[in-house]
Amino acid sequence: MNPSGSKNIYYCFIALTICCSLIALFATLTIAAPSESLGGEASQSVPAVKYGQDPRELERAADKILKQAENHLKKSEFWLCAQELIIIMDYYQSYSQLDKVVHLLGLCLLEEQLYTASIRMYNFLLKKFPKSQYLADALLGLEKAFYAQQEHKQALRVYYVIIKKSNQSKILDEARYVAGQCHYQLKNYDMAINILKDVSNQSEFYDSALYTIAISYLKKSNVATSVDYFRNIISLPVISAERRKIVDNARLTLGLIYYELRAYQAANHQLSKISSQHENYQDALLGMSWSHLKLNEYENVIKTLDKLIKEFPGSENAEESYFLLGQAHIALGNYNDAIAAYRRIVELFPDRQSAPGLIKKVSHSLRNQQNQVEELKVQILIEETKLLDAIPLNGYGEDVPKYLVEEKQRLHDFRKNMIQKLLAERDQLLYMQRQIADLLKTAERHERRKDWRGYAEYGISRALFLREIGASRGN
């Protein structure tokens, strides 16, 4: 065969497939194993080599595309990696490394939070390549995808297959960690503890496993054992940001446990060691303030609360912080300062009856926005499949026909606009998700918080009374 003619035929084939329907590509994303597989529905395989191309030529082209995909994967460019892999999946099903392609595509879809598509890819690999070297990786990916979808029982079903089929310690440790989290979410605390105890101390999931074990014992009201595990965690050397976060979480929980046990000095010791960069640092400061108050260390209460109010002016703990500040000032006889602190609570919550209405409004808004998020997810998935249909022509040779070069430019413009639209919609999705999280937090806060305004009004009355008594005695 003439090499030049072979290339032209290949380019013509690519040009013809550029305008393929969205349905054809979507079918690729929805490949699943038969109904007896670990999730998903039955489907048919995509056709193999098309239009009679030379398999050796397609094999070389697929090798090149796979290499490009792996380069994207190393840079955590999962979307770009998926683009390359889809090309192989769609146009060369007889590729010698197709099981690797399917595995990597499932991984990319998982990282892009396209869990249903990821599950279908992994199921396809399990059905099509039962002896693949990537079988254990596919099972682990399947377990993680089900867990991400909160399908905990389905994830556990996959886990029990993994422990029977795999002897790779790294995969087993991660599978155990995910399974432990599933049992914890299902409130099977004994099962969670038993599985998580098998996670190796060399695993990257070891710290998190210890923390979940400690919390599980706490859920079982086994405080002594829980405290022992938390102590083990805080004794770990801080060698990474991830471990620092887990150690700080352990210190925070341990500090609150000590507070409930009325060991206030021990509580302060743990809470004071939490990093100022921790996401719940303000809770640590508030806990320290309560401990200082119980120890009658009023100056330390004021010092700690001043720091909390200064660094977190919009804190969700604001009303509680001002209440404690008023208590400390009253204890020191600073009645005017106490009154000012209590009045600040009244300013923050001018209408003590407004909370139920706010909760109702927030809940309604949450329902509406959750529906919009789900609709937007569907739209984004459609845009993603459209974008994947726009095949890049870079790197396939120098003697590309002129009309294909022109078509490539048209595709370039199309892909550029599509990417911009996709990024804009993803930004909107992330914004809406953050807004929902904030609204939910506000609703829960108002639903569960005590009536700090009532306490504040009582505190003002008490401070005024004590101030008058003090003035009378002074006279």
CORQUINOR-V420103 format. One line per field, one symbol per residue. phi: phi as a letter, one per 20 degrees, with the letter a starting at -180 (. if undefined). psi: psi as a letter, one per 40 degrees, with the letter a starting at -180 (. if undefined). A space follows every 10 residues. Layout:
BEGIN
phi = ???
psi = ???
END
This chain:
BEGIN
phi = .fgfffffff ffffffegeg fffffffffd fbfgfefepn dfbdffgegd lmffgfffff ffgfffffff ffffemefff ffgfffgfge dbfegfdfff gfffffffff femeffffgf ffffffffcf dffeffffff ffffffffem efffffffgf fffeddceff ffffffffff fffffemeff fgfffffeff feefefffff fffffffffe mefffgfgff ffffeffedb fffgffffff ffffffffff emefffffff ffefffeffd ffffffffff ffffemefff fffffgffff ecfdffegff ffffffffff feneffffff ffffffffcf cfeeggffff ffffffffff ffffffffff fffffffffe ffdfndpeee ggffffffff fgffffffff ffffffffff ffffffffff fffffffdff efffffffff ffffffffff fffff
psi = hhdddddddd ddddddedei idddddddee hiiideafii iiiiiiibhi efihdddddd dddddddddd ddddefgddd dddddddddd egeehdfddd dddddddddd defgdddddd ddddddddge eieedddddd ddddddddef gddddddddd ddedeiehdd dddddddddd dddddefgdd dddddddehi eeieeddddd ddddddddde fgdddddddd dddeehhhei dddddddddd dddddddddd efgddddddd deehieeidf dddddddddd ddddefgddd dddddddddd dgdfieeddd dddddddddd deegdddddd ddddddddgd heeedddddd dddddddddd dddddddddd ddddddddeg hieieeidfh iddddddddd dddddddddd dddddddddd dddddddddd ddddddddii gddddddddd dddddddddd dddd.
END
